[in-house]
Amino acid sequence: MTEDMLLRDENGRTEEEFLSQYSSDGYPKPSLTADILIFRKTGEDIHLLMIRRKGHPFMGCLALPGGFAEPGETIESSAARELQEETGLTGQELKLTGIYSAPGRDPRGWTVSAAFATLVEGDVLRPAAADDAASIHWVPVEKGEDGCWKPLTQERLAFDHSDIIKDAARAILG
């Protein structure tokens, strides 16, 4: 393409010139995380794989496996990596079920999370706690009178994971 054929903005700059002068410092950036929901159906029973958090924030609380995306990594790759790091599970076909960005959802700062979910049949997975997970739990879930799925536990869940569970369960379980 010749110089006179290049598109120029109102300041006469080509895209290459614009990008060479561009600074993103003026725009605050959120951290990007992935949360993973593995639902297991055994007969009529449905359980959700959860971890007990090893560290702060929400130390000791039940949470979904997940964590921060790394630079240069897609969010789908982040989800698969975090699932493997915290539970040892690999090869799960994960479906995007929601994006969560409410201010204050993470006490560490502005965090946007992509939630991914899948449903497995039977007792075929053997997760093991590792990395940020102190322990692994298959928590029963059921559809309440309000039509929303929820975990059958009286324990406090970390972050906004109860909202993520409701949305993902609706998408995956109906």
Rosetta blueprint (number, residue, H / E / L):
1 M L
2 T L
3 E H
4 D H
5 M H
6 L L
7 L L
8 R L
9 D L
10 E L
11 N L
12 G L
13 R L
14 T L
15 E H
16 E H
17 E H
18 F H
19 L H
20 S H
21 Q H
22 Y L
23 S L
24 S H
25 D H
26 G H
27 Y L
28 P L
29 K L
30 P L
31 S E
32 L E
33 T E
34 A E
35 D E
36 I E
37 L E
38 I E
39 F E
40 R E
41 K E
42 T E
43 G L
44 E L
45 D E
46 I E
47 H E
48 L E
49 L E
50 M E
51 I E
52 R E
53 R E
54 K L
55 G L
56 H L
57 P L
58 F L
59 M L
60 G L
61 C L
62 L E
63 A E
64 L L
65 P L
66 G E
67 G E
68 F E
69 A L
70 E L
71 P L
72 G L
73 E L
74 T L
75 I H
76 E H
77 S H
78 S H
79 A H
80 A H
81 R H
82 E H
83 L H
84 Q H
85 E H
86 E H
87 T H
88 G L
89 L L
90 T L
91 G L
92 Q L
93 E L
94 L L
95 K E
96 L E
97 T E
98 G E
99 I E
100 Y E
101 S L
102 A L
103 P L
104 G L
105 R L
106 D L
107 P L
108 R L
109 G L
110 W L
111 T E
112 V E
113 S E
114 A E
115 A E
116 F E
117 A E
118 T E
119 L E
120 V E
121 E E
122 G L
123 D L
124 V L
125 L L
126 R L
127 P L
128 A L
129 A L
130 A L
131 D L
132 D L
133 A E
134 A E
135 S E
136 I E
137 H E
138 W E
139 V E
140 P E
141 V E
142 E E
143 K E
144 G L
145 E L
146 D L
147 G L
148 C L
149 W E
150 K E
151 P E
152 L L
153 T L
154 Q L
155 E L
156 R L
157 L E
158 A L
159 F L
160 D L
161 H H
162 S H
163 D H
164 I H
165 I H
166 K H
167 D H
168 A H
169 A H
170 R H
171 A H
172 I H
173 L H
174 G L
